[in-house]
Amino acid sequence: MGAVIYDALLLLAVWFFATALILPFNSGQAFSSEQYFFPIYLVAVSYAFYGWFWTHGGQTLGLRAWKIKLVALDGGAVGWKEVSLRFAAAILSWGCVGLGFFWCVFDKSRCCWHDRLSNTRLVLVQTEKSGRQN
């Protein structure tokens, strides 16, 4: 959950920047609840954010800080198909009051709903310690 919080803070900053980019197209005014484009735009920005990190090394900054990596079930890199399934399933997991995330407590393989639905998993990254002495 630490990585989720870390990434949420970073995503919030990305949302601020993404909003600043399109605000001039709305006459500099705040977006209203009748403007359905804006939330869809933020979901698309979120998808691009996670998708880019997951397909380029399997780690967002939050996952990197906690030494966790997203991989396919065979241990290889994930592609955009897995990213799309994982992102959609994660929205479903959050939409069920976080039940999809809490599921990993009971799952034999410690997988959340979005892990299962996208055939991906999170693994700990092994760090190599240098054998050099100073």
N, C-alpha and C positions, 0 to 999 in steps of 0.2 A: 504494500500500500504506500510505502514511502516513495517509490518510483512513480506511482500514480499521482501523488500530491505534487511531486517535483515537476512532472510533465504538465500537470494542470496549470501550475504557475507560469511555466514557459508558454503554454498554449494561450493563456490569458493575454500575455504580452503580444503574441502573434495576432490575436483577435483585435487588440487595440490598433496595431499597425494596419491590419487588413481593413478595419473600419475607417481609419484615417485615409486610406487610399480611395474608398468609394464615397465618403461623405460629401465631397464636392459635387458629386452627381445627384445628390439629394438636396441641393441648394444650401448645403451646410447645416441643415436641420437634422434633429434626431429622427431616427426611423420610428414609425408608428406601428402599432400592432396589426394594422391592415396591410402593411407592406410585407408580404410573405417572402419576398426575395431575400431579405436580410438574414433571417434564420437559416434559410437554405444555403445562402452564401457562406455563413459561418460553419455549417456542417461540411461543406465542400472544402473550406480552408482547413478544417480539422482533419479531414480525410487525406488531403495532400500532405499535411504536416506529418501525420503518423505513417502514411504510405511511403513517403520519401525516406524517412529514417529506417523503417522496417525493411525496405528493399535495398537499402545501402548500408549493409553491415548488421542489420537486425537489432540495432540499439538506438533508442531515443536518448536524449541527455540524461533523463531520469533513470533509464535502464542501465546506462553506462556508469552513473554514479553509484548504483547499487550492485554493479558487477553482474548484471543479468542480461541475457540475450534471447531474442526471439528466433526460433529455428523451426523448420518443417519437422514433421515426425521422424523423418529419416536422418535428421541432423543437418540437413543442407539449408541453403538460403531460402527465404520465402519470396514468392513472386506476387504480382499484383492480384492474381486470383485469390490467393490466401489472404492477402491484405484486405481485399474487398469483403470477403466472408467474415474475417475477424472483426473488422470495423463495424459491420452491420450487426454481428452477433454481440459485440460489446455494447452497442446501443440498446439491444434487447436486454442484455444483462443488467444494465443501469436502469432501464425502464421497468424492470421487475423489482424495484427498490433494492438493487444490488444483489439480489438472490443468485444471479449468475456468477458473481465473484465469490460469494460465500460458499457456493457449491464445492469449491476446491477443498474445503475442510472435510467433506464427506467422501469425495472422490478417491478411489484407490490410487490413481496415478497423480493426484493433486492437480487436476486440470479443471479450469473454469469452463463455463458453457462456450465461450468464444474460442477457447483452445480446442475443444472437441469439435465444434462446428466448422472450424477452419483447418483442421488437421495440423495445428501448430502447437508449440509448447515453449515455455520459458525455461532456460537452463542457466545455471551459475557459470560464469566465465572463470576459468582457471587462470590465475596470474602466475607468471614465472618470476621467481626471485633470483636475482643475480647471485652467482657464487663468488663474486669478486669481494675481496676484502681490501679496505683502505689502509 
